[in-house]
Amino acid sequence: MLRALTSALRLPGPWGPLRTRGCASHGATGDPEIQVRALTGRDQGITEILMNRPSARNALGNVLVSQLLEALAQLREDQQVRVLLFRSGVKGVFCAGADLKEREQMSEAEVGIFVQRLRGLMNEIASSAVMGLIETTRGLLPGAGGTQRLPRCLGVALAKELIFTGRRLSGAQAQALGLVNHAVSQNEEGNAAYHRALELAQEILPQAPIAVRLGKVAIDRGMEVDIASGMAIEGICYAQNIPTQDRLEGMAAFREKRPPRFVGK
């Protein structure tokens, strides 16, 4: 079992650069639906994915999902990316969920394929900041992982209540339940949440990137198994971090009473 875990948790080979920082998808109008931008200056290492499909309130259609998956695949291999932010280019909305108008035109087979790809996208971004799972009000059920993630966040009883009723939650309600970490008052520009997310990204940015990444792996994989197996996963991740230059730099910086300079190696 440990051998299989070690193989599954091994860091990939040398990271290559993103092929294009202007990665964009084009819908029927020819306008880009997503854009990827690497921040510079003191924010170097933070990359943003901008969703910009105003005609559908950033609903997740075939084009948007395909290009988000493509961008994530490229960014995963980019050593310069330490923190990734998703933001909306549509004022007043982040994402309206799946594009039901587009789905209505799909065959049953096409729906199955699309939902599988959408579930893969949700697995990639691992987001639990869902303001409402309203699928039952449309004759559907959550198909992108909501029936599995929500009970793990809130417990079975409350997850059933929210899914069965299709209830929408305010930011304050979602924070009180633990669905989101932060709730902020909106500003005139409509981007208060983005600025709070950027502040959090700036807190993560100076930390050791390999340690952060392995910590994420340990948490995500550990939540899927019993605690004894989770401890084994943590041990494997910890062992992978021991030979890194960043760990030695962290120890040296502590001893010399100076800020560490992590390089991701």
C-alpha positions in Angstrom: 0.0 0.0 0.0 2.8 2.4 0.9 4.5 1.7 -2.4 1.4 2.6 -4.3 0.9 5.8 -2.2 4.5 6.8 -2.8 4.0 6.5 -6.5 0.7 8.4 -6.5 2.1 11.2 -4.4 5.5 11.6 -6.2 6.0 15.1 -7.6 6.0 15.3 -11.4 9.1 15.8 -13.4 10.6 19.1 -14.4 8.0 21.8 -14.8 7.8 23.6 -18.2 6.6 27.1 -18.8 3.0 27.8 -19.8 2.9 27.8 -23.6 0.9 31.0 -23.7 0.0 33.5 -21.0 -2.8 34.8 -23.2 -4.6 31.4 -23.1 -8.2 32.2 -24.0 -11.2 30.3 -25.2 -13.6 31.8 -27.8 -17.3 31.3 -27.8 -19.8 31.8 -30.6 -19.1 35.5 -30.6 -15.4 35.1 -30.9 -14.7 36.9 -27.7 -12.4 35.3 -25.2 -14.1 33.4 -22.3 -11.0 33.0 -20.1 -7.7 34.8 -19.9 -4.6 33.9 -17.9 -2.5 36.6 -16.4 0.7 36.4 -14.4 1.1 39.2 -11.9 4.4 41.0 -11.6 6.3 43.0 -9.0 5.7 42.0 -5.4 2.9 39.7 -6.6 5.2 37.7 -9.0 4.3 34.1 -8.5 0.5 34.8 -8.4 -1.4 33.9 -11.6 -5.0 34.8 -12.3 -7.6 33.0 -14.4 -10.3 35.5 -15.5 -13.7 34.1 -16.5 -15.4 36.5 -18.9 -18.6 35.2 -20.4 -21.1 38.0 -19.6 -23.8 36.8 -21.9 -24.2 33.7 -19.8 -23.1 35.0 -16.4 -20.0 32.9 -16.6 -22.1 29.7 -16.8 -19.9 26.6 -17.4 -20.5 25.5 -21.0 -18.4 23.2 -23.2 -16.0 25.9 -24.3 -15.4 27.4 -20.9 -14.9 24.0 -19.2 -12.5 22.8 -22.0 -10.4 25.9 -21.8 -10.3 26.0 -18.0 -9.1 22.4 -18.0 -6.5 23.2 -20.6 -5.3 26.2 -18.7 -5.1 24.3 -15.4 -3.1 21.5 -17.1 -0.5 24.0 -18.4 -0.3 26.0 -15.1 0.2 22.8 -13.1 3.5 22.4 -15.0 4.6 26.0 -14.6 7.3 26.3 -11.9 6.7 30.1 -11.7 3.1 29.7 -10.5 2.9 29.5 -6.7 -0.7 30.7 -6.1 -3.7 30.6 -8.5 -6.7 33.0 -8.3 -10.0 32.6 -10.1 -11.8 35.8 -10.7 -14.8 37.1 -12.7 -14.8 39.7 -15.4 -18.5 40.0 -15.1 -19.6 42.5 -12.5 -22.0 41.2 -9.8 -21.5 37.5 -10.5 -18.7 34.9 -10.1 -20.2 31.8 -11.9 -23.8 30.9 -12.6 -23.1 27.2 -12.5 -23.6 24.8 -15.4 -25.0 26.2 -18.6 -28.5 24.6 -18.6 -29.5 26.2 -21.9 -26.6 24.6 -23.6 -27.2 21.3 -21.8 -30.8 21.3 -23.0 -29.5 20.9 -26.5 -27.3 17.9 -25.7 -28.2 14.2 -26.1 -28.2 11.9 -23.1 -24.7 10.7 -24.1 -23.4 14.2 -24.5 -24.8 15.2 -21.1 -23.0 12.3 -19.5 -19.7 13.2 -21.1 -20.1 16.9 -20.2 -20.9 16.2 -16.5 -17.9 13.9 -16.3 -15.7 16.7 -17.6 -17.3 19.2 -15.3 -16.7 16.9 -12.3 -13.1 16.7 -13.4 -12.8 20.5 -13.4 -14.3 20.7 -9.9 -11.8 18.1 -8.8 -9.0 20.3 -10.2 -10.0 23.5 -8.4 -11.3 21.7 -5.3 -13.7 24.5 -4.4 -16.2 24.2 -1.6 -17.2 27.9 -1.8 -20.6 27.0 -3.2 -23.4 29.5 -2.6 -26.2 27.2 -3.6 -26.8 23.8 -5.0 -30.1 24.5 -6.7 -30.1 21.6 -9.1 -33.3 20.0 -7.5 -35.2 23.2 -8.4 -34.4 22.4 -12.1 -35.3 18.7 -12.0 -31.6 17.8 -11.6 -29.2 16.7 -8.9 -25.7 18.0 -8.3 -23.5 16.1 -10.8 -20.1 17.9 -10.5 -19.3 16.4 -7.1 -21.7 18.4 -4.9 -23.3 15.4 -3.4 -19.9 14.2 -2.2 -18.1 17.4 -1.2 -21.0 19.1 0.7 -21.5 16.2 3.2 -17.8 16.2 3.8 -17.9 19.9 4.6 -21.1 20.1 6.6 -22.2 16.6 7.5 -24.8 14.4 6.0 -27.9 15.9 7.6 -27.3 19.6 6.6 -26.0 18.6 3.2 -29.3 16.8 2.5 -31.3 19.8 3.7 -29.4 22.2 1.4 -29.5 19.9 -1.6 -33.1 18.8 -1.1 -34.4 22.4 -0.8 -32.1 24.0 -3.3 -31.6 26.8 -0.8 -29.4 29.7 -1.8 -27.0 31.1 0.9 -25.7 34.6 1.5 -22.0 35.1 2.0 -22.5 35.5 5.7 -24.6 32.3 6.0 -22.0 30.4 3.9 -19.2 31.6 6.2 -21.2 30.7 9.4 -21.7 27.2 8.0 -18.0 26.9 7.1 -18.6 26.7 3.3 -16.4 29.8 2.7 -13.5 31.1 4.8 -14.2 34.8 4.4 -17.2 37.0 3.7 -16.6 40.7 2.8 -18.8 43.7 2.2 -19.1 44.6 -1.4 -17.4 47.8 -2.7 -18.5 50.2 -5.4 -16.4 48.4 -8.0 -17.9 45.0 -7.2 -14.5 43.4 -6.6 -14.2 43.2 -2.8 -14.0 39.4 -2.8 -11.1 39.6 -5.4 -9.1 42.0 -3.2 -9.6 39.7 -0.2 -8.5 36.7 -2.2 -5.4 38.6 -3.4 -4.5 39.5 0.2 -4.7 35.8 1.1 -2.6 34.9 -2.0 0.0 37.4 -0.9 0.2 35.7 2.5 0.7 32.3 0.8 3.2 33.6 -1.8 6.4 33.9 0.4 6.0 30.4 1.9 8.0 27.4 0.7 6.2 26.3 -2.5 7.0 22.6 -2.3 6.0 22.4 1.4 2.7 24.2 0.5 2.1 21.9 -2.4 2.8 18.7 -0.4 0.7 20.0 2.5 -2.2 20.4 0.1 -1.6 16.8 -1.2 -1.5 15.4 2.3 -4.8 17.2 3.3 -6.7 16.3 0.1 -5.6 12.7 0.0 -5.8 12.2 3.7 -9.5 13.4 3.8 -10.4 10.5 1.5 -9.1 7.7 3.8 -9.1 6.7 7.5 -6.8 8.6 9.9 -4.2 5.9 10.1 -3.8 5.9 6.3 -3.9 9.7 6.4 -0.9 9.7 8.8 0.9 7.4 6.4 0.2 9.9 3.5 1.5 12.7 5.7 4.7 10.8 6.4 5.3 10.2 2.7 4.8 13.8 1.9 7.0 14.9 4.8 9.8 12.5 3.6 9.6 14.1 0.1 10.2 17.5 1.6 13.2 16.6 3.6 15.8 16.7 0.8 14.6 20.0 -0.6 16.8 23.2 -0.6 13.9 25.1 0.8 13.8 23.0 4.0 17.5 23.7 4.6 17.0 27.4 3.8 14.1 27.5 6.3 16.3 26.0 9.0 19.2 28.3 8.2 17.0 31.4 8.2 15.6 30.5 11.6 19.0 30.0 13.0 20.3 33.2 11.5 17.2 35.2 12.5 16.4 36.4 9.0 13.5 36.0 6.5 13.9 32.8 4.4 14.4 33.0 0.6 12.6 30.0 -0.8 13.2 29.1 -4.5 10.9 26.0 -4.9 13.7 23.4 -5.1 
